[in-house]
Amino acid sequence: MQFARIGEYLAVSRITGPRHNLLQVRLATESQLAPVIECLPPQGGCTHEPMNEAEIVARVLEGVTEANAKLGCGYSVTHIRYVENDTKPEVVYAYMAFKLVEHLASGGEFVQRPSQNAQA
């Protein structure tokens, strides 16, 4: 996994063979109602079965909640971005969100990327 900071977003990307996913989130330390979700344009020429956006949101929130409980953090998600032609299953976003919070909480490094670039 690769971790990056893209403008106000923290990003994690995961590529395993033919599967690829990018998650960008904005986190806050105060409670939020529902995050804003944005589907980024396709990257590259591949096409896959469309993902369920509501499932992505649920899995990201699940991953952050689990990380908060395990690590004693208090993060909430204000914004979520994913790429239109990333691959299923959506449950991978729970794992990615957990790892992103874990990386942040442990003081891990986030490579700075230009904010106009959606890729991590």
C-alpha positions as a Markdown table, in Angstrom:
| # | Residue | x | y | z |
|---|---|---|---|---|
| 1 | Met | 0.0 | 0.0 | 0.0 |
| 2 | Gln | 1.1 | 3.5 | -0.7 |
| 3 | Phe | 0.0 | 6.5 | 1.4 |
| 4 | Ala | -0.1 | 10.1 | 0.1 |
| 5 | Arg | -1.5 | 13.5 | 1.0 |
| 6 | Ile | -3.3 | 15.1 | -1.9 |
| 7 | Gly | -4.4 | 18.6 | -0.9 |
| 8 | Glu | -6.7 | 18.2 | 2.1 |
| 9 | Tyr | -7.1 | 14.5 | 1.4 |
| 10 | Leu | -5.3 | 11.5 | 2.8 |
| 11 | Ala | -5.0 | 8.8 | 0.3 |
| 12 | Val | -4.2 | 5.1 | 0.3 |
| 13 | Ser | -3.7 | 3.0 | -2.9 |
| 14 | Arg | -3.7 | -0.8 | -3.1 |
| 15 | Ile | -2.7 | -2.7 | -6.3 |
| 16 | Thr | -2.7 | -6.5 | -6.2 |
| 17 | Gly | -2.4 | -8.0 | -9.6 |
| 18 | Pro | -5.5 | -7.2 | -11.7 |
| 19 | Arg | -7.2 | -5.5 | -8.7 |
| 20 | His | -6.6 | -1.9 | -7.9 |
| 21 | Asn | -8.2 | 0.6 | -5.5 |
| 22 | Leu | -7.6 | 4.2 | -4.5 |
| 23 | Leu | -9.3 | 5.7 | -1.4 |
| 24 | Gln | -9.0 | 9.4 | -0.6 |
| 25 | Val | -10.6 | 10.7 | 2.6 |
| 26 | Arg | -10.8 | 13.9 | 4.6 |
| 27 | Leu | -10.9 | 13.2 | 8.4 |
| 28 | Ala | -12.0 | 15.3 | 11.3 |
| 29 | Thr | -11.8 | 14.9 | 15.0 |
| 30 | Glu | -15.4 | 16.0 | 15.6 |
| 31 | Ser | -18.4 | 13.9 | 14.9 |
| 32 | Gln | -19.9 | 14.2 | 11.4 |
| 33 | Leu | -23.3 | 13.2 | 10.1 |
| 34 | Ala | -22.7 | 11.7 | 6.6 |
| 35 | Pro | -19.6 | 12.1 | 4.5 |
| 36 | Val | -19.6 | 13.7 | 1.1 |
| 37 | Ile | -18.8 | 11.1 | -1.5 |
| 38 | Glu | -17.2 | 11.8 | -4.9 |
| 39 | Cys | -16.6 | 9.3 | -7.7 |
| 40 | Leu | -13.4 | 10.3 | -9.6 |
| 41 | Pro | -13.0 | 9.8 | -13.3 |
| 42 | Pro | -11.7 | 6.4 | -14.6 |
| 43 | Gln | -8.0 | 6.0 | -14.7 |
| 44 | Gly | -6.4 | 4.0 | -17.5 |
| 45 | Gly | -8.4 | 2.0 | -20.0 |
| 46 | Cys | -9.7 | -0.9 | -17.9 |
| 47 | Thr | -13.3 | -1.5 | -17.2 |
| 48 | His | -14.9 | -3.5 | -14.3 |
| 49 | Glu | -18.2 | -4.2 | -12.8 |
| 50 | Pro | -19.6 | -1.0 | -11.3 |
| 51 | Met | -19.2 | -0.7 | -7.5 |
| 52 | Asn | -22.0 | 0.1 | -5.1 |
| 53 | Glu | -21.3 | 3.6 | -3.7 |
| 54 | Ala | -23.4 | 3.1 | -0.6 |
| 55 | Glu | -21.4 | 0.0 | 0.2 |
| 56 | Ile | -18.1 | 1.9 | -0.2 |
| 57 | Val | -19.3 | 4.5 | 2.2 |
| 58 | Ala | -20.4 | 1.8 | 4.7 |
| 59 | Arg | -17.1 | 0.0 | 4.5 |
| 60 | Val | -15.0 | 3.1 | 4.8 |
| 61 | Leu | -16.9 | 4.2 | 7.9 |
| 62 | Glu | -16.6 | 0.6 | 9.3 |
| 63 | Gly | -12.8 | 0.6 | 8.8 |
| 64 | Val | -12.4 | 4.0 | 10.5 |
| 65 | Thr | -14.6 | 3.0 | 13.4 |
| 66 | Glu | -12.7 | -0.2 | 13.9 |
| 67 | Ala | -9.3 | 1.7 | 13.8 |
| 68 | Asn | -10.6 | 4.3 | 16.3 |
| 69 | Ala | -11.7 | 1.5 | 18.7 |
| 70 | Lys | -8.4 | -0.4 | 18.3 |
| 71 | Leu | -6.1 | 2.6 | 18.4 |
| 72 | Gly | -8.0 | 4.9 | 20.8 |
| 73 | Cys | -8.4 | 7.6 | 18.1 |
| 74 | Gly | -11.5 | 9.7 | 17.4 |
| 75 | Tyr | -11.5 | 10.3 | 13.7 |
| 76 | Ser | -14.6 | 10.8 | 11.6 |
| 77 | Val | -14.9 | 10.9 | 7.8 |
| 78 | Thr | -16.1 | 14.1 | 6.2 |
| 79 | His | -15.3 | 13.3 | 2.5 |
| 80 | Ile | -14.7 | 10.1 | 0.5 |
| 81 | Arg | -13.3 | 9.8 | -3.0 |
| 82 | Tyr | -12.9 | 6.6 | -5.0 |
| 83 | Val | -12.1 | 5.9 | -8.7 |
| 84 | Glu | -14.9 | 4.9 | -11.0 |
| 85 | Asn | -13.1 | 2.0 | -12.6 |
| 86 | Asp | -11.5 | 0.5 | -9.5 |
| 87 | Thr | -12.2 | -3.1 | -8.7 |
| 88 | Lys | -14.6 | -4.9 | -6.3 |
| 89 | Pro | -15.1 | -6.1 | -3.7 |
| 90 | Glu | -16.2 | -3.0 | -1.7 |
| 91 | Val | -15.1 | -4.6 | 1.6 |
| 92 | Val | -11.5 | -3.8 | 0.6 |
| 93 | Tyr | -12.3 | -0.2 | 1.5 |
| 94 | Ala | -12.8 | -1.1 | 5.1 |
| 95 | Tyr | -9.3 | -2.6 | 5.2 |
| 96 | Met | -7.8 | 0.4 | 3.4 |
| 97 | Ala | -9.6 | 2.9 | 5.7 |
| 98 | Phe | -8.3 | 1.0 | 8.7 |
| 99 | Lys | -4.8 | 0.9 | 7.4 |
| 100 | Leu | -4.9 | 4.6 | 6.6 |
| 101 | Val | -6.0 | 5.6 | 10.1 |
| 102 | Glu | -3.4 | 3.2 | 11.6 |
| 103 | His | -0.7 | 4.8 | 9.4 |
| 104 | Leu | -1.8 | 8.2 | 10.5 |
| 105 | Ala | -2.0 | 7.4 | 14.2 |
| 106 | Ser | 1.5 | 5.8 | 14.1 |
| 107 | Gly | 3.1 | 8.9 | 12.6 |
| 108 | Gly | 3.6 | 7.2 | 9.3 |
| 109 | Glu | 4.8 | 9.3 | 6.3 |
| 110 | Phe | 2.3 | 10.5 | 3.6 |
| 111 | Val | 4.0 | 11.4 | 0.3 |
| 112 | Gln | 2.9 | 14.9 | -0.8 |
| 113 | Arg | 1.1 | 14.8 | -4.2 |
| 114 | Pro | -0.2 | 17.7 | -6.2 |
| 115 | Ser | -3.9 | 18.3 | -5.4 |
| 116 | Gln | -4.9 | 18.4 | -9.1 |
| 117 | Asn | -3.7 | 14.8 | -9.4 |
| 118 | Ala | -6.3 | 12.2 | -8.3 |
| 119 | Gln | -3.9 | 9.3 | -8.2 |
| 120 | Ala | -1.9 | 8.4 | -5.1 |
